[in-house]
Amino acid sequence: MSPVDLARRATADPLLRLLAHGFATTYGRPPGAVWRAPYAFRLAASAVDPGPPPAAGPGTDWVAAANWYVAAAVSPRADGLLRCGSLNHPAESAELPLTGPAAPAPGWAARPYAVLRALAAAGFGRGGADLHVNATLPDAVGLPVAEPLECAVALALADVHAARGARPLSRARLADLLGAAVPGDHGLRRAVLFGRTGHLLSADGGTHRPLPAPDGGPAPSLLLLTARTAPGAGSDTTDHGAAAVATGLATAVREALTAGARSASWPGSRPGRSVLLLMPPERRGAVRTAVIDAFRRCDLPVPRLLRIRVTAAARRED
């Protein structure tokens, strides 16, 4: 089914229908392709295999694709321009050249623009495109958005130009181009491009393994815990707000582990306001209750708790 039908198909994902409709409304034509790319996250080796590292050497960090996504709708151009907009930032559209001197881009578009200019310099998608994107989670949730957005935009742009006879861009080549051209977490990009349902991928891209279930039991559950600051406590960047969040997170993690969580780790490469909790599925309710109670005792609002499933890599929506 073509992307133009996606906007009209009652059984399609409502957010993808909205994106395809928004594209057609903005640019006066349907998108040539709609791609979705999963958010990705990290799991420290100690979170996956608690205890000392094996004798063969230290453990590796693992990455995986999550069941939440960003999406990009694209149609090709032939004049070298990128016209771009976002459902999340409707007042910040832009028209930008993909070759020659770069133009100032809106904040949300800065990294995708850098990616597409790098691809154009390598001979992919130099003709330009009309582009519309959507991220299904707010930034405050804590899953990194840059890497999935970059991959979705690049895959969609390369796809529509390949359909017009341009040379195709493999995912392995895309991973290499992104790693060389744009700062970011290359492990997360690998998860976006090569993830498998129910499997972790080593951060260096060399190994897949199932999400481990101890003693042959059911696959473990993942909960993403994101702290909120108390009303009136000031900005998240103030000393008071940061201290309160740190206290709340530390208390909640301690209580979650007591309630049956197997591990807790940061979902990205740096600490933040979110922690990923791994637990047996039968302990999910107890862990949620323990986390909420811990935040209430710290006089903080109930945190966001988002269930995460390990899913497959980026794909085209047909």
Secondary structure, 3 states (H helix, E strand, C coil): CCHHHHCCCCCCCHHHHHHHHHHHHHHCCCCCEEEEEEEEEEECHHHHCCCCCCCCCCCCCEEEEEEEEEEEEEEECCCCEEEEEECCCCCCCEEEECCCCCCCCCHHHHHHHHHHHHHHHCCCCCCEEEEEEEECCCHHHCCCCHHHHHHHHHHHHHHHHHCCCCCCCCHHHHHHHHHHHCCCCHHHHHHHHHCCCCEEEECCCCCEEECCCHHHCCCCEEEEEECCCCCCCCCCCCHHHHHHHHHHHHHHHHHHHHCCCCEEECCCCCCCCEEEEEECHHHHHHHHHHHHHHHHHCCCCCCEEEEECEECCCEEEC
